[in-house]
Amino acid sequence: MAHNSVELPDRPGGTAPHVIVTDVDAPVLFDEDLHHLEKVRRLRAGDLVSVTDGAGAWRWCEFQASVLVSCADIQRVAKPEPVLTVGFALVKGSKPELVVQKLTELGIDVICPFVAERSVVRWDDSKVERQTARLTKVSREASMQSRRVWLPDVKPVAMFSDIVRTGGVVRADRGGEALNARHTTVLVGPEGGWSETEQESTPIVGISQTVLRAETAAIAVGTLMVSLRDGLLL
């Protein structure tokens, strides 16, 4: 099938909106996405929209009278390998949202906010639930903006000690070895730096000769990790 007999792009992109649906076989818009397409993007009948289930399946559809009409076969994209994980110590204000948004845009697969010993920000149980829902929503919106077909897994906030129990974890800090493709789980500490106990817990990797803000470091780590996986860096 083709859109008006014109060959369609082989990946989501361009100016066509990209939305997440539950089922690409029978795509149905969520209310907030329908509102965005109608009122913000002001789509007209016949305009192209790419849809994905966030688990690797996607297809082209036409926007018709507030519904989606499939106009191309379903495509399936293999999950990127290796899976890349970035953990970041909680930071103040809306900065966690910024970090999650940018890590999603970059292509990080698993995003883990955590509490370090010197973290200034600490969430109680009720705030953890609210903020996890908020960060997941931020990631969903960023996935649509960046045309992702695999949604990242945004974890609830954890303790540093729990995250380092998994093998292969490294910390970002000055003086470490250069980040390379073997480093698939990298943690970024708080503004106050790592405690002595945390410094002894894992190897370190270096990403900069300067002292970065926590949110800048997390975004820099994500950029380097994805670039290494995609073969964009030697």
C-alpha atoms as an extended CHARMM CRD file, in Angstrom:
* protein
*
       234  EXT
         1         1  MET       CA              0.0000000000        0.0000000000        0.0000000000  PROA      1               0.0000000000
         2         2  ALA       CA              1.1550000000        3.5600000000       -0.6160000000  PROA      2               0.0000000000
         3         3  HSD       CA              0.0360000000        7.0770000000        0.1700000000  PROA      3               0.0000000000
         4         4  ASN       CA             -1.5370000000        8.4400000000       -3.0170000000  PROA      4               0.0000000000
         5         5  SER       CA              0.6770000000        6.0270000000       -5.0010000000  PROA      5               0.0000000000
         6         6  VAL       CA              3.8050000000        7.8570000000       -3.7850000000  PROA      6               0.0000000000
         7         7  GLU       CA              6.6450000000        5.8760000000       -2.2580000000  PROA      7               0.0000000000
         8         8  LEU       CA              6.7160000000        6.4690000000        1.4830000000  PROA      8               0.0000000000
         9         9  PRO       CA              9.8600000000        7.0980000000        3.5580000000  PROA      9               0.0000000000
        10        10  ASP       CA             11.4020000000        3.9450000000        5.0070000000  PROA      10              0.0000000000
        11        11  ARG       CA             11.5340000000        5.3890000000        8.5130000000  PROA      11              0.0000000000
        12        12  PRO       CA              9.5420000000        7.8610000000       10.6340000000  PROA      12              0.0000000000
        13        13  GLY       CA             10.6820000000       11.4160000000       10.1860000000  PROA      13              0.0000000000
        14        14  GLY       CA             10.3670000000       14.5650000000        8.1820000000  PROA      14              0.0000000000
        15        15  THR       CA              7.4920000000       16.8390000000        9.0920000000  PROA      15              0.0000000000
        16        16  ALA       CA              4.9600000000       14.0410000000        9.6440000000  PROA      16              0.0000000000
        17        17  PRO       CA              3.8920000000       13.6320000000       13.2850000000  PROA      17              0.0000000000
        18        18  HSD       CA              4.8750000000       10.4400000000       15.1020000000  PROA      18              0.0000000000
        19        19  VAL       CA              2.5310000000        9.0100000000       17.7420000000  PROA      19              0.0000000000
        20        20  ILE       CA              2.4480000000        6.0670000000       20.1060000000  PROA      20              0.0000000000
        21        21  VAL       CA             -0.5050000000        3.6960000000       19.9480000000  PROA      21              0.0000000000
        22        22  THR       CA             -1.3830000000        0.4980000000       21.7310000000  PROA      22              0.0000000000
        23        23  ASP       CA             -1.7270000000       -1.6120000000       18.5930000000  PROA      23              0.0000000000
        24        24  VAL       CA             -0.2340000000       -0.7770000000       15.1840000000  PROA      24              0.0000000000
        25        25  ASP       CA             -2.5310000000       -3.3550000000       13.5580000000  PROA      25              0.0000000000
        26        26  ALA       CA             -5.5260000000       -1.2110000000       14.4880000000  PROA      26              0.0000000000
        27        27  PRO       CA             -4.0990000000        2.1600000000       15.5510000000  PROA      27              0.0000000000
        28        28  VAL       CA             -6.2830000000        4.3200000000       17.7800000000  PROA      28              0.0000000000
        29        29  LEU       CA             -5.1700000000        7.7330000000       18.9860000000  PROA      29              0.0000000000
        30        30  PHE       CA             -5.0970000000        8.5890000000       22.6690000000  PROA      30              0.0000000000
        31        31  ASP       CA             -7.2090000000       11.6440000000       23.4630000000  PROA      31              0.0000000000
        32        32  GLU       CA             -4.2420000000       13.9180000000       24.2200000000  PROA      32              0.0000000000
        33        33  ASP       CA             -2.5290000000       12.9230000000       20.9690000000  PROA      33              0.0000000000
        34        34  LEU       CA             -5.7000000000       13.5110000000       18.9660000000  PROA      34              0.0000000000
        35        35  HSD       CA             -6.0060000000       16.9660000000       20.5150000000  PROA      35              0.0000000000
        36        36  HSD       CA             -2.3820000000       17.7110000000       19.6520000000  PROA      36              0.0000000000
        37        37  LEU       CA             -2.7850000000       16.6190000000       16.0330000000  PROA      37              0.0000000000
        38        38  GLU       CA             -6.0460000000       18.4890000000       15.5230000000  PROA      38              0.0000000000
        39        39  LYS       CA             -5.5250000000       21.6740000000       17.5330000000  PROA      39              0.0000000000
        40        40  VAL       CA             -1.7610000000       22.1550000000       17.6070000000  PROA      40              0.0000000000
        41        41  ARG       CA             -0.4950000000       20.5200000000       14.4290000000  PROA      41              0.0000000000
        42        42  ARG       CA             -3.7750000000       21.2850000000       12.6190000000  PROA      42              0.0000000000
        43        43  LEU       CA             -3.6290000000       18.1820000000       10.4620000000  PROA      43              0.0000000000
        44        44  ARG       CA             -5.9010000000       17.9100000000        7.4730000000  PROA      44              0.0000000000
        45        45  ALA       CA             -7.5280000000       14.8340000000        5.9840000000  PROA      45              0.0000000000
        46        46  GLY       CA             -4.9390000000       12.7590000000        4.1460000000  PROA      46              0.0000000000
        47        47  ASP       CA             -1.9210000000       14.0450000000        6.0740000000  PROA      47              0.0000000000
        48        48  LEU       CA              0.6430000000       11.4110000000        6.9680000000  PROA      48              0.0000000000
        49        49  VAL       CA              1.2350000000       10.2140000000       10.5240000000  PROA      49              0.0000000000
        50        50  SER       CA              3.6720000000        7.5070000000       11.6020000000  PROA      50              0.0000000000
        51        51  VAL       CA              2.5550000000        5.3010000000       14.4900000000  PROA      51              0.0000000000
        52        52  THR       CA              4.4710000000        2.9380000000       16.7460000000  PROA      52              0.0000000000
        53        53  ASP       CA              3.7530000000        0.6290000000       19.6440000000  PROA      53              0.0000000000
        54        54  GLY       CA              7.0610000000        1.5800000000       21.2450000000  PROA      54              0.0000000000
        55        55  ALA       CA              8.2960000000       -1.9970000000       20.9730000000  PROA      55              0.0000000000
        56        56  GLY       CA              9.8170000000       -1.8650000000       17.4990000000  PROA      56              0.0000000000
        57        57  ALA       CA              6.7120000000       -1.9820000000       15.2780000000  PROA      57              0.0000000000
        58        58  TRP       CA              5.6170000000        1.0290000000       13.2520000000  PROA      58              0.0000000000
        59        59  ARG       CA              3.7090000000        1.9920000000       10.0940000000  PROA      59              0.0000000000
        60        60  TRP       CA              2.4520000000        4.9360000000        8.0590000000  PROA      60              0.0000000000
        61        61  CYS       CA             -1.1620000000        6.0670000000        8.3920000000  PROA      61              0.0000000000
        62        62  GLU       CA             -3.3570000000        8.8230000000        7.0220000000  PROA      62              0.0000000000
        63        63  PHE       CA             -5.2030000000       11.1930000000        9.3100000000  PROA      63              0.0000000000
        64        64  GLN       CA             -8.8830000000       11.0490000000        8.3570000000  PROA      64              0.0000000000
        65        65  ALA       CA            -11.7100000000       12.7030000000       10.3130000000  PROA      65              0.0000000000
        66        66  SER       CA            -10.0040000000       12.3260000000       13.6910000000  PROA      66              0.0000000000
        67        67  VAL       CA             -9.0080000000        8.7070000000       13.0970000000  PROA      67              0.0000000000
        68        68  LEU       CA             -6.0050000000        6.9480000000       11.6080000000  PROA      68              0.0000000000
        69        69  VAL       CA             -6.2950000000        4.8990000000        8.4220000000  PROA      69              0.0000000000
        70        70  SER       CA             -3.3860000000        2.5550000000        7.7030000000  PROA      70              0.0000000000
        71        71  CYS       CA             -1.7420000000        3.2200000000        4.3380000000  PROA      71              0.0000000000
        72        72  ALA       CA              1.3840000000        1.0260000000        4.5190000000  PROA      72              0.0000000000
        73        73  ASP       CA              2.5050000000       -2.3120000000        5.8610000000  PROA      73              0.0000000000
        74        74  ILE       CA              3.8510000000       -2.7110000000        9.3870000000  PROA      74              0.0000000000
        75        75  GLN       CA              7.6180000000       -2.4230000000        9.6960000000  PROA      75              0.0000000000
        76        76  ARG       CA              9.6160000000       -3.9620000000       12.5300000000  PROA      76              0.0000000000
        77        77  VAL       CA             12.8890000000       -2.5660000000       13.8010000000  PROA      77              0.0000000000
        78        78  ALA       CA             15.2640000000       -4.7070000000       15.8520000000  PROA      78              0.0000000000
        79        79  LYS       CA             16.0180000000       -3.4570000000       19.3430000000  PROA      79              0.0000000000
        80        80  PRO       CA             19.3460000000       -1.6170000000       19.4560000000  PROA      80              0.0000000000
        81        81  GLU       CA             22.1900000000       -3.6500000000       20.9150000000  PROA      81              0.0000000000
        82        82  PRO       CA             23.7670000000       -3.4800000000       23.3380000000  PROA      82              0.0000000000
        83        83  VAL       CA             21.1590000000       -2.0150000000       25.6840000000  PROA      83              0.0000000000
        84        84  LEU       CA             22.4620000000        1.2780000000       27.0720000000  PROA      84              0.0000000000
        85        85  THR       CA             21.6440000000        2.4460000000       30.5990000000  PROA      85              0.0000000000
        86        86  VAL       CA             22.2830000000        5.8410000000       32.1600000000  PROA      86              0.0000000000
        87        87  GLY       CA             21.6800000000        6.4260000000       35.8550000000  PROA      87              0.0000000000
        88        88  PHE       CA             21.6430000000        9.9580000000       37.2510000000  PROA      88              0.0000000000
        89        89  ALA       CA             21.5180000000       11.2390000000       40.8140000000  PROA      89              0.0000000000
        90        90  LEU       CA             18.4290000000       13.3040000000       41.5070000000  PROA      90              0.0000000000
        91        91  VAL       CA             18.8330000000       17.0000000000       40.8240000000  PROA      91              0.0000000000
        92        92  LYS       CA             16.7300000000       20.0150000000       41.7870000000  PROA      92              0.0000000000
        93        93  GLY       CA             13.6340000000       21.4520000000       40.1930000000  PROA      93              0.0000000000
        94        94  SER       CA             12.7200000000       20.4350000000       36.6600000000  PROA      94              0.0000000000
        95        95  LYS       CA             16.2190000000       19.1840000000       35.8170000000  PROA      95              0.0000000000
        96        96  PRO       CA             15.2640000000       15.4890000000       36.1070000000  PROA      96              0.0000000000
        97        97  GLU       CA             12.6960000000       16.1230000000       33.3660000000  PROA      97              0.0000000000
        98        98  LEU       CA             15.3590000000       17.7540000000       31.2060000000  PROA      98              0.0000000000
        99        99  VAL       CA             17.7210000000       14.7970000000       31.6830000000  PROA      99              0.0000000000
       100       100  VAL       CA             15.0330000000       12.2260000000       30.8510000000  PROA      100             0.0000000000
       101       101  GLN       CA             13.9090000000       14.2200000000       27.8230000000  PROA      101             0.0000000000
       102       102  LYS       CA             17.4050000000       14.5040000000       26.3740000000  PROA      102             0.0000000000
       103       103  LEU       CA             18.4330000000       10.9070000000       27.1280000000  PROA      103             0.0000000000
       104       104  THR       CA             15.2700000000        9.7760000000       25.3650000000  PROA      104             0.0000000000
       105       105  GLU       CA             15.9960000000       11.9530000000       22.3270000000  PROA      105             0.0000000000
       106       106  LEU       CA             19.5410000000       10.6000000000       22.1730000000  PROA      106             0.0000000000
       107       107  GLY       CA             18.4510000000        6.9560000000       22.1660000000  PROA      107             0.0000000000
       108       108  ILE       CA             19.3060000000        5.6740000000       25.6520000000  PROA      108             0.0000000000
       109       109  ASP       CA             17.3470000000        2.4760000000       26.4160000000  PROA      109             0.0000000000
       110       110  VAL       CA             17.1150000000        2.4720000000       30.2280000000  PROA      110             0.0000000000
       111       111  ILE       CA             17.0260000000        5.5970000000       32.4090000000  PROA      111             0.0000000000
       112       112  CYS       CA             17.5480000000        5.2150000000       36.1700000000  PROA      112             0.0000000000
       113       113  PRO       CA             17.1940000000        8.1530000000       38.5460000000  PROA      113             0.0000000000
       114       114  PHE       CA             18.8040000000        7.3420000000       41.8960000000  PROA      114             0.0000000000
       115       115  VAL       CA             19.6850000000        8.7480000000       45.3120000000  PROA      115             0.0000000000
       116       116  ALA       CA             23.3810000000        9.0390000000       46.1460000000  PROA      116             0.0000000000
       117       117  GLU       CA             24.8160000000        9.6520000000       49.6070000000  PROA      117             0.0000000000
       118       118  ARG       CA             25.4000000000       13.3360000000       48.8480000000  PROA      118             0.0000000000
       119       119  SER       CA             22.1530000000       13.8930000000       46.9710000000  PROA      119             0.0000000000
       120       120  VAL       CA             20.4230000000       17.0720000000       48.1000000000  PROA      120             0.0000000000
       121       121  VAL       CA             17.1210000000       16.0010000000       46.5120000000  PROA      121             0.0000000000
       122       122  ARG       CA             15.2400000000       13.1250000000       48.1210000000  PROA      122             0.0000000000
       123       123  TRP       CA             11.6820000000       12.0520000000       47.2880000000  PROA      123             0.0000000000
       124       124  ASP       CA              9.2410000000       10.4120000000       49.6790000000  PROA      124             0.0000000000
       125       125  ASP       CA              7.1440000000        7.4580000000       48.5190000000  PROA      125             0.0000000000
       126       126  SER       CA              4.2260000000        9.5630000000       47.2810000000  PROA      126             0.0000000000
       127       127  LYS       CA              6.5250000000       11.8700000000       45.3480000000  PROA      127             0.0000000000
       128       128  VAL       CA              8.3830000000        8.8920000000       43.8390000000  PROA      128             0.0000000000
       129       129  GLU       CA              5.0950000000        7.6420000000       42.3910000000  PROA      129             0.0000000000
       130       130  ARG       CA              4.0880000000       11.0520000000       41.0300000000  PROA      130             0.0000000000
       131       131  GLN       CA              7.5010000000       11.8590000000       39.6280000000  PROA      131             0.0000000000
       132       132  THR       CA              7.9380000000        8.4390000000       38.0250000000  PROA      132             0.0000000000
       133       133  ALA       CA              4.6380000000        8.9650000000       36.2160000000  PROA      133             0.0000000000
       134       134  ARG       CA              5.7310000000       12.4650000000       35.2160000000  PROA      134             0.0000000000
       135       135  LEU       CA              9.1470000000       11.3350000000       33.9450000000  PROA      135             0.0000000000
       136       136  THR       CA              7.5290000000        8.5060000000       31.9970000000  PROA      136             0.0000000000
       137       137  LYS       CA              5.2050000000       11.0260000000       30.3450000000  PROA      137             0.0000000000
       138       138  VAL       CA              8.1630000000       13.2730000000       29.5060000000  PROA      138             0.0000000000
       139       139  SER       CA              9.9410000000       10.2990000000       27.9470000000  PROA      139             0.0000000000
       140       140  ARG       CA              6.8620000000        9.3480000000       25.9300000000  PROA      140             0.0000000000
       141       141  GLU       CA              6.5570000000       12.8590000000       24.5100000000  PROA      141             0.0000000000
       142       142  ALA       CA             10.2710000000       12.9850000000       23.7230000000  PROA      142             0.0000000000
       143       143  SER       CA             10.0240000000        9.5870000000       22.0110000000  PROA      143             0.0000000000
       144       144  MET       CA              7.3450000000       10.9140000000       19.6780000000  PROA      144             0.0000000000
       145       145  GLN       CA              9.2830000000       14.1130000000       18.9900000000  PROA      145             0.0000000000
       146       146  SER       CA             12.4710000000       12.1670000000       18.1890000000  PROA      146             0.0000000000
       147       147  ARG       CA             10.6310000000        9.4880000000       16.1430000000  PROA      147             0.0000000000
       148       148  ARG       CA             11.6800000000        6.5740000000       18.3310000000  PROA      148             0.0000000000
       149       149  VAL       CA             10.0820000000        3.1770000000       17.7130000000  PROA      149             0.0000000000
       150       150  TRP       CA             11.5550000000        1.6510000000       20.8780000000  PROA      150             0.0000000000
       151       151  LEU       CA             10.5220000000        3.5280000000       24.0260000000  PROA      151             0.0000000000
       152       152  PRO       CA             13.0500000000        3.7660000000       26.8390000000  PROA      152             0.0000000000
       153       153  ASP       CA             12.3940000000        2.1180000000       30.1850000000  PROA      153             0.0000000000
       154       154  VAL       CA             12.2430000000        4.8700000000       32.8170000000  PROA      154             0.0000000000
       155       155  LYS       CA             12.8280000000        3.2320000000       36.1970000000  PROA      155             0.0000000000
       156       156  PRO       CA             11.4330000000        4.4120000000       39.5300000000  PROA      156             0.0000000000
       157       157  VAL       CA             14.0130000000        6.2060000000       41.6400000000  PROA      157             0.0000000000
       158       158  ALA       CA             16.3830000000        3.7430000000       43.3060000000  PROA      158             0.0000000000
       159       159  MET       CA             19.2160000000        3.8110000000       45.8090000000  PROA      159             0.0000000000
       160       160  PHE       CA             22.7700000000        3.9040000000       44.4950000000  PROA      160             0.0000000000
       161       161  SER       CA             23.5940000000        0.7280000000       46.4350000000  PROA      161             0.0000000000
       162       162  ASP       CA             20.8250000000       -1.1670000000       44.6240000000  PROA      162             0.0000000000
       163       163  ILE       CA             21.9670000000       -0.1160000000       41.1540000000  PROA      163             0.0000000000
       164       164  VAL       CA             25.6120000000       -1.1090000000       41.6430000000  PROA      164             0.0000000000
       165       165  ARG       CA             24.6240000000       -4.6540000000       42.5610000000  PROA      165             0.0000000000
       166       166  THR       CA             24.2850000000       -5.3590000000       38.8480000000  PROA      166             0.0000000000
       167       167  GLY       CA             27.4830000000       -6.1930000000       37.0450000000  PROA      167             0.0000000000
       168       168  GLY       CA             29.2890000000       -3.9250000000       34.6140000000  PROA      168             0.0000000000
       169       169  VAL       CA             28.3390000000       -0.6370000000       36.2600000000  PROA      169             0.0000000000
       170       170  VAL       CA             30.7900000000        2.2800000000       36.0210000000  PROA      170             0.0000000000
       171       171  ARG       CA             30.6910000000        5.8240000000       37.3770000000  PROA      171             0.0000000000
       172       172  ALA       CA             31.4750000000        9.0010000000       35.4860000000  PROA      172             0.0000000000
       173       173  ASP       CA             34.1840000000       11.0300000000       37.1660000000  PROA      173             0.0000000000
       174       174  ARG       CA             37.3480000000       12.9030000000       36.3080000000  PROA      174             0.0000000000
       175       175  GLY       CA             40.4600000000       10.7930000000       36.0670000000  PROA      175             0.0000000000
       176       176  GLY       CA             38.7940000000        7.6510000000       34.7920000000  PROA      176             0.0000000000
       177       177  GLU       CA             39.6020000000        5.6880000000       31.6760000000  PROA      177             0.0000000000
       178       178  ALA       CA             38.0740000000        6.9060000000       28.4420000000  PROA      178             0.0000000000
       179       179  LEU       CA             34.4800000000        5.8450000000       27.9220000000  PROA      179             0.0000000000
       180       180  ASN       CA             34.2670000000        3.0600000000       25.3360000000  PROA      180             0.0000000000
       181       181  ALA       CA             31.6800000000        0.7550000000       23.7900000000  PROA      181             0.0000000000
       182       182  ARG       CA             32.0910000000       -1.8230000000       26.5790000000  PROA      182             0.0000000000
       183       183  HSD       CA             30.6160000000        0.6110000000       29.0770000000  PROA      183             0.0000000000
       184       184  THR       CA             26.8880000000        0.0240000000       28.7710000000  PROA      184             0.0000000000
       185       185  THR       CA             25.7520000000        1.1760000000       32.2410000000  PROA      185             0.0000000000
       186       186  VAL       CA             27.1050000000        4.5150000000       33.4080000000  PROA      186             0.0000000000
       187       187  LEU       CA             26.1110000000        6.4170000000       36.5420000000  PROA      187             0.0000000000
       188       188  VAL       CA             26.3690000000       10.1880000000       36.9600000000  PROA      188             0.0000000000
       189       189  GLY       CA             26.6890000000       11.5180000000       40.4940000000  PROA      189             0.0000000000
       190       190  PRO       CA             25.1590000000       14.4840000000       42.3290000000  PROA      190             0.0000000000
       191       191  GLU       CA             26.4360000000       18.0750000000       42.3930000000  PROA      191             0.0000000000
       192       192  GLY       CA             28.1930000000       17.3070000000       45.6760000000  PROA      192             0.0000000000
       193       193  GLY       CA             30.2160000000       14.5160000000       44.1170000000  PROA      193             0.0000000000
       194       194  TRP       CA             30.6020000000       10.8720000000       45.0560000000  PROA      194             0.0000000000
       195       195  SER       CA             31.1060000000        9.8170000000       48.6860000000  PROA      195             0.0000000000
       196       196  GLU       CA             34.1970000000        7.8240000000       49.6570000000  PROA      196             0.0000000000
       197       197  THR       CA             32.1230000000        4.6550000000       49.8750000000  PROA      197             0.0000000000
       198       198  GLU       CA             30.6680000000        5.2180000000       46.4090000000  PROA      198             0.0000000000
       199       199  GLN       CA             34.1020000000        5.9640000000       44.9760000000  PROA      199             0.0000000000
       200       200  GLU       CA             35.2820000000        2.5370000000       46.1020000000  PROA      200             0.0000000000
       201       201  SER       CA             32.2780000000        0.6830000000       44.6950000000  PROA      201             0.0000000000
       202       202  THR       CA             32.8520000000        0.7580000000       40.9180000000  PROA      202             0.0000000000
       203       203  PRO       CA             35.4240000000        1.6680000000       38.2630000000  PROA      203             0.0000000000
       204       204  ILE       CA             35.2700000000        5.1790000000       36.8190000000  PROA      204             0.0000000000
       205       205  VAL       CA             35.1720000000        6.5400000000       33.2900000000  PROA      205             0.0000000000
       206       206  GLY       CA             36.0870000000       10.0320000000       32.2180000000  PROA      206             0.0000000000
       207       207  ILE       CA             33.9650000000       12.1870000000       29.9200000000  PROA      207             0.0000000000
       208       208  SER       CA             35.4430000000       15.6580000000       30.3770000000  PROA      208             0.0000000000
       209       209  GLN       CA             38.4820000000       17.4960000000       31.7200000000  PROA      209             0.0000000000
       210       210  THR       CA             36.1790000000       20.1100000000       33.2460000000  PROA      210             0.0000000000
       211       211  VAL       CA             33.6830000000       19.8970000000       36.0900000000  PROA      211             0.0000000000
       212       212  LEU       CA             30.1950000000       19.4830000000       34.6300000000  PROA      212             0.0000000000
       213       213  ARG       CA             26.8480000000       20.1020000000       36.2220000000  PROA      213             0.0000000000
       214       214  ALA       CA             25.0460000000       16.8670000000       36.9800000000  PROA      214             0.0000000000
       215       215  GLU       CA             22.4570000000       17.2990000000       34.2240000000  PROA      215             0.0000000000
       216       216  THR       CA             25.1330000000       18.2620000000       31.6780000000  PROA      216             0.0000000000
       217       217  ALA       CA             27.1930000000       15.1990000000       32.5990000000  PROA      217             0.0000000000
       218       218  ALA       CA             24.2190000000       12.8600000000       32.1680000000  PROA      218             0.0000000000
       219       219  ILE       CA             23.4540000000       14.2590000000       28.7100000000  PROA      219             0.0000000000
       220       220  ALA       CA             27.1350000000       14.1260000000       27.7210000000  PROA      220             0.0000000000
       221       221  VAL       CA             27.3670000000       10.4900000000       28.8380000000  PROA      221             0.0000000000
       222       222  GLY       CA             24.2670000000        9.5820000000       26.8410000000  PROA      222             0.0000000000
       223       223  THR       CA             25.6190000000       11.3140000000       23.7450000000  PROA      223             0.0000000000
       224       224  LEU       CA             28.9290000000        9.4690000000       23.9020000000  PROA      224             0.0000000000
       225       225  MET       CA             27.3650000000        6.0720000000       24.6210000000  PROA      225             0.0000000000
       226       226  VAL       CA             24.9350000000        6.2110000000       21.7100000000  PROA      226             0.0000000000
       227       227  SER       CA             27.5830000000        7.5870000000       19.3610000000  PROA      227             0.0000000000
       228       228  LEU       CA             29.9080000000        4.7140000000       20.2510000000  PROA      228             0.0000000000
       229       229  ARG       CA             27.1570000000        2.1300000000       19.7610000000  PROA      229             0.0000000000
       230       230  ASP       CA             26.1480000000        3.6500000000       16.4240000000  PROA      230             0.0000000000
       231       231  GLY       CA             29.7280000000        3.6880000000       15.1800000000  PROA      231             0.0000000000
       232       232  LEU       CA             29.8820000000        7.4660000000       14.9850000000  PROA      232             0.0000000000
       233       233  LEU       CA             33.0390000000        7.6090000000       17.1250000000  PROA      233             0.0000000000
       234       234  LEU       CA             36.2630000000        5.6860000000       16.5510000000  PROA      234             0.0000000000
